[in-house]
Amino acid sequence: MKAQTLALGLALSAPLASAYQGKMTNYQVSAGLTSCGTTHADSEMVVALSLSLMQQGWPGNPNDNPKCNTYISIWNPDTQVLTQNVKVVDSCRGCAMYDIDASDAVFAAVADPALDHGDGWEIVDWGGNGVGGKRDLGLETLTVGPVGKREPHHPHAKVAREEKGDGDDSQMAG
């Protein structure tokens, strides 16, 4: 356990590599066939990327999308939790470009129950090799930390800024 804590501590000081920031929402992946052509239980560590991102560079059959069955890591700056080896299995039609839709298992592992937003979302950083990497085939370590000027991650801070009239909705669209 100490080794994991040390590794996470070292990662906190490094810039965020190959990462995106977006809203993470929760969905029932068990509801049917995914866009990757697979079925999954809500207890599996799986996510859906936005349809825009899944279709980027891939106009073909979604079942054959090279982003399918790749892995990402997710970082929640509110909880300081890094969750690795989360499998990409689906597309999210209602997600903004860098938002992700997470299974119950992923959402429970990453989200902060103490910050109950009442609408089931968290702002997270996520990434891998480009958009995803194959597990055990050189998955790039997701390092976290400041990258230029970052928006506050705590959604309540964003609401407070918007109430003052100086908020920017660009990252919250979706």
CORMO-V562672 format. One record per pair of residues at least 24 apart in sequence whose ideal C-beta (glycine too) atoms are under 10 Angstrom apart, sorted by the first residue. I is the first residue (numbers start at 1). J is the second residue. D is the distance in Angstrom with one decimal. If there is no record, write none. Layout:
# CORMO-V562672
[[I:J:D] [I:J:D]]
This chain:
# CORMO-V562672
[[4:82:9.3] [7:82:9.1] [7:141:8.7] [8:75:9.7] [8:80:7.6] [8:81:9.0] [8:82:6.0] [8:144:8.8] [9:80:9.9] [10:141:10.0] [10:143:8.4] [11:73:9.9] [11:75:8.6] [11:82:7.0] [11:141:7.1] [11:142:7.6] [11:143:4.7] [11:144:5.8] [11:145:7.7] [12:75:9.5] [12:77:9.8] [12:80:7.8] [12:82:9.3] [12:143:8.2] [12:144:6.1] [12:145:5.9] [13:143:8.5] [13:144:9.2] [13:145:6.1] [13:146:9.9] [14:141:9.0] [14:142:9.8] [14:143:3.9] [14:144:7.5] [14:145:5.5] [15:143:6.7] [15:144:8.5] [15:145:5.4] [15:146:7.1] [15:147:5.5] [15:148:9.2] [16:75:8.0] [16:125:5.9] [16:126:9.9] [16:127:7.4] [16:142:7.7] [16:143:6.3] [16:144:5.5] [16:145:6.0] [16:146:7.8] [16:147:4.7] [16:148:9.8] [16:150:8.8] [17:127:7.0] [17:128:10.0] [17:140:6.7] [17:141:7.7] [17:142:7.0] [17:143:5.2] [17:144:9.0] [17:145:9.6] [17:147:9.1] [18:72:9.7] [18:73:9.8] [18:126:9.8] [18:127:4.5] [18:128:6.8] [18:129:6.9] [18:130:6.4] [18:131:8.5] [18:133:9.1] [18:140:5.9] [18:141:9.7] [18:142:7.5] [18:143:9.2] [19:72:9.3] [19:73:8.6] [19:74:9.8] [19:75:7.7] [19:98:9.3] [19:124:9.7] [19:125:5.0] [19:126:6.5] [19:127:3.6] [19:128:8.8] [19:140:9.8] [19:142:6.3] [19:143:8.2] [19:144:7.6] [19:145:10.0] [19:147:7.7] [20:49:9.3] [20:50:9.7] [20:53:8.4] [20:72:9.1] [20:97:8.2] [20:98:4.0] [20:99:9.0] [20:100:8.5] [20:124:9.1] [20:125:7.0] [20:126:5.8] [20:127:6.0] [20:128:10.0] [20:131:8.3] [21:75:9.4] [21:77:9.3] [21:98:6.3] [21:99:9.6] [21:123:6.8] [21:124:7.3] [21:125:5.2] [21:126:8.0] [21:127:9.5] [21:147:8.8] [21:150:7.6] [21:151:7.7] [21:153:8.2] [21:171:6.7] [22:49:9.5] [22:50:7.9] [22:53:9.5] [22:95:7.6] [22:96:6.6] [22:97:7.5] [22:98:3.6] [22:99:4.1] [22:100:6.2] [22:121:9.8] [22:122:10.0] [22:123:7.4] [22:124:6.9] [22:125:8.4] [22:126:7.2] [22:171:7.4] [22:172:9.5] [22:173:9.9] [22:174:8.0] [23:95:7.7] [23:96:7.0] [23:98:8.4] [23:99:4.5] [23:100:7.9] [23:101:9.4] [23:121:5.1] [23:122:7.5] [23:123:6.1] [23:124:7.9] [23:155:8.8] [23:171:7.9] [23:172:6.8] [23:173:8.8] [23:174:5.9] [24:74:7.0] [24:76:8.0] [24:95:9.5] [24:99:7.1] [24:100:5.2] [24:101:7.7] [24:102:5.4] [24:106:8.0] [24:107:7.1] [24:110:6.5] [24:111:7.4] [24:120:9.3] [24:121:6.4] [24:122:5.0] [24:123:7.5] [24:124:4.5] [24:125:9.8] [24:126:7.7] [25:92:7.9] [25:94:8.3] [25:95:7.4] [25:99:6.9] [25:100:7.7] [25:101:5.3] [25:102:7.0] [25:107:8.1] [25:111:10.0] [25:119:8.6] [25:120:6.0] [25:121:5.0] [25:122:8.5] [25:174:8.4] [26:101:7.3] [26:102:5.7] [26:103:7.7] [26:104:6.6] [26:106:8.2] [26:107:4.2] [26:108:8.8] [26:110:9.9] [26:111:7.8] [26:120:5.0] [26:121:7.9] [26:122:9.3] [27:90:8.4] [27:92:7.5] [27:94:9.3] [27:95:9.8] [27:100:10.0] [27:101:4.6] [27:102:7.3] [27:103:7.4] [27:104:8.7] [27:107:8.8] [27:120:9.3] [28:101:9.9] [28:103:8.0] [28:104:7.4] [29:89:7.0] [29:90:6.6] [29:101:8.3] [29:102:8.6] [29:103:4.6] [29:104:8.1] [29:105:9.2] [29:106:9.2] [30:103:8.2] [30:104:8.7] [32:90:9.9] [33:63:9.3] [33:90:9.2] [34:62:8.9] [34:63:9.1] [34:68:8.3] [34:88:9.6] [34:89:4.8] [34:90:3.8] [34:91:7.9] [35:61:9.9] [35:62:4.4] [35:63:7.5] [35:65:7.4] [35:67:9.9] [35:68:7.8] [35:89:8.1] [35:90:5.2] [35:91:4.1] [35:92:9.1] [35:93:9.2] [36:62:6.9] [36:63:6.1] [36:64:8.8] [36:65:6.6] [36:67:8.4] [36:68:3.6] [36:69:6.7] [36:87:9.4] [36:88:7.6] [36:89:5.0] [36:90:6.3] [36:91:8.2] [37:61:8.6] [37:62:7.6] [37:63:3.6] [37:64:8.4] [37:65:9.4] [37:68:7.8] [37:89:9.2] [37:90:9.9] [38:63:8.5] [38:68:7.9] [38:69:8.0] [38:87:9.5] [38:89:5.7] [38:90:8.4] [39:89:9.1] [40:87:8.4] [40:89:5.8] [40:90:8.2] [40:103:6.9] [40:105:9.7] [41:103:8.0] [41:104:9.0] [41:105:8.4] [42:103:5.4] [42:104:4.1] [42:105:6.6] [42:106:9.6] [42:107:9.4] [42:108:9.8] [43:103:7.5] [43:104:6.9] [43:105:5.1] [43:108:9.5] [44:86:9.5] [44:87:7.4] [44:89:8.3] [44:103:5.8] [44:104:9.1] [44:105:6.0] [44:106:8.5] [45:71:9.2] [45:74:9.6] [45:83:7.5] [45:84:9.2] [45:85:6.8] [45:86:5.0] [45:87:6.4] [45:102:8.8] [45:103:6.9] [45:105:5.4] [45:106:5.5] [45:109:7.3] [45:110:9.9] [46:71:10.0] [46:86:6.8] [46:87:4.8] [46:88:7.5] [46:89:4.6] [46:90:7.3] [46:101:9.7] [46:102:7.9] [46:103:4.9] [46:105:7.8] [46:106:6.9] [47:71:9.7] [47:72:6.9] [47:74:7.8] [47:86:5.5] [47:87:7.3] [47:88:6.0] [47:89:7.2] [47:90:7.4] [47:92:8.6] [47:100:4.9] [47:101:6.4] [47:102:5.0] [47:103:6.9] [47:106:5.9] [47:107:9.4] [47:110:9.9] [47:126:8.2] [47:132:9.7] [48:88:7.5] [48:89:7.0] [48:90:3.5] [48:91:5.7] [48:92:4.2] [48:93:9.0] [48:94:9.9] [48:95:7.3] [48:99:9.3] [48:100:6.7] [48:101:4.1] [48:102:7.9] [48:103:8.8] [49:88:5.7] [49:89:9.5] [49:90:7.8] [49:91:6.6] [49:92:6.7] [49:95:7.5] [49:97:9.3] [49:98:8.6] [49:99:8.4] [49:100:6.0] [49:101:8.2] [49:126:9.1] [49:131:7.0] [49:132:8.1] [50:91:7.3] [50:92:5.4] [50:93:8.3] [50:94:8.7] [50:95:3.9] [50:96:6.3] [50:97:5.4] [50:98:6.9] [50:99:5.6] [50:100:7.6] [50:101:8.4] [50:174:8.1] [51:90:9.7] [51:91:4.5] [51:92:6.3] [51:93:5.0] [51:94:8.5] [51:95:7.1] [51:97:9.5] [52:91:9.0] [52:92:9.4] [52:93:9.5] [52:95:8.0] [52:96:8.0] [52:97:5.0] [52:98:9.1] [52:99:9.7] [53:88:9.7] [53:91:8.4] [53:92:9.0] [53:95:8.3] [53:96:9.6] [53:97:5.9] [53:98:7.0] [53:99:9.0] [53:100:9.1] [53:131:6.6] [54:88:8.2] [54:90:8.3] [54:91:4.3] [54:92:8.3] [54:93:9.9] [54:95:9.7] [54:131:8.8] [55:91:7.7] [56:97:8.8] [56:131:8.2] [57:131:9.5] [62:90:9.3] [62:91:6.6] [65:91:8.2] [66:130:9.8] [66:131:9.1] [66:132:8.6] [67:91:9.0] [67:128:9.9] [67:130:8.9] [67:131:5.5] [67:132:5.5] [68:132:8.6] [69:132:8.2] [69:134:7.8] [69:135:9.1] [70:128:6.5] [70:129:7.6] [70:130:8.6] [70:131:6.9] [70:132:2.5] [70:133:5.9] [70:134:6.2] [70:135:8.5] [70:137:9.8] [70:139:8.9] [71:128:5.8] [71:129:8.7] [71:132:5.8] [71:133:5.6] [71:134:6.9] [71:135:4.9] [71:136:9.3] [71:137:9.4] [71:139:5.8] [72:100:7.9] [72:106:10.0] [72:126:5.1] [72:127:6.2] [72:128:4.4] [72:129:9.3] [72:131:7.6] [72:132:5.5] [72:133:7.8] [72:139:8.9] [72:142:7.8] [73:125:8.9] [73:126:6.6] [73:127:6.5] [73:128:6.3] [73:132:10.0] [73:133:9.0] [73:139:7.8] [73:140:8.6] [73:141:7.7] [73:142:3.7] [73:143:9.5] [73:144:9.2] [74:100:7.5] [74:102:7.8] [74:106:7.1] [74:107:10.0] [74:109:8.3] [74:110:5.3] [74:122:9.3] [74:124:5.3] [74:125:7.5] [74:126:4.6] [74:127:8.7] [74:128:9.9] [74:142:8.0] [75:110:8.4] [75:124:6.3] [75:125:4.4] [75:126:6.9] [75:127:8.5] [75:142:6.2] [75:143:9.0] [75:144:4.6] [75:145:9.6] [75:153:9.6] [76:109:9.2] [76:110:5.0] [76:111:7.1] [76:112:6.7] [76:115:9.7] [76:122:5.9] [76:123:8.1] [76:124:5.2] [76:125:8.1] [76:126:9.7] [76:144:9.7] [76:153:8.0] [77:122:9.4] [77:123:7.6] [77:124:7.7] [77:125:6.8] [77:144:7.3] [77:145:9.6] [77:150:8.8] [77:152:9.1] [77:153:4.1] [77:154:8.2] [78:110:9.7] [78:111:8.8] [78:112:5.1] [78:114:8.9] [78:115:6.0] [78:122:6.9] [78:123:7.8] [78:124:8.9] [78:153:5.9] [78:154:5.9] [78:155:8.5] [78:156:9.8] [79:109:9.7] [79:110:7.4] [79:111:7.7] [79:112:4.6] [79:113:9.5] [79:114:8.7] [79:115:8.4] [79:122:8.5] [79:124:9.7] [80:112:9.8] [80:144:8.9] [81:109:7.2] [81:110:6.0] [81:111:9.0] [81:112:8.2] [81:124:9.4] [82:110:9.1] [82:125:9.4] [82:141:9.5] [82:142:6.8] [82:143:9.4] [82:144:7.0] [83:109:5.0] [83:110:5.2] [83:124:9.1] [83:126:9.1] [83:142:9.6] [84:128:9.2] [84:135:9.1] [84:139:7.7] [84:141:8.5] [84:142:7.3] [85:128:9.4] [85:133:9.4] [85:135:5.5] [85:136:9.2] [85:139:7.3] [86:110:8.6] [86:126:8.0] [86:128:8.9] [86:132:9.3] [86:135:9.9] [87:132:8.5] [87:135:7.9] [88:128:8.6] [88:131:7.7] [88:132:5.0] [88:133:10.0] [92:174:8.9] [94:174:6.7] [95:173:9.9] [95:174:5.6] [96:170:9.2] [96:171:8.1] [96:172:8.2] [96:173:4.8] [96:174:3.4] [97:173:8.8] [97:174:8.5] [98:124:9.8] [98:125:9.5] [98:126:8.0] [98:127:9.8] [98:171:8.3] [98:174:9.3] [99:123:9.7] [99:124:9.3] [99:126:9.8] [99:171:9.4] [99:172:9.6] [99:173:8.8] [99:174:5.1] [100:124:7.3] [100:126:6.1] [102:126:9.8] [112:154:9.7] [115:154:7.5] [115:155:7.5] [115:156:7.5] [117:155:5.9] [117:156:8.0] [117:159:9.3] [119:155:9.4] [121:155:7.4] [121:172:9.3] [121:174:9.3] [122:153:8.6] [122:154:9.9] [122:155:7.6] [123:151:8.0] [123:152:8.7] [123:153:4.9] [123:154:7.9] [123:155:6.0] [123:158:8.0] [123:171:7.6] [123:172:8.4] [124:153:8.2] [125:150:9.1] [125:153:8.3]]
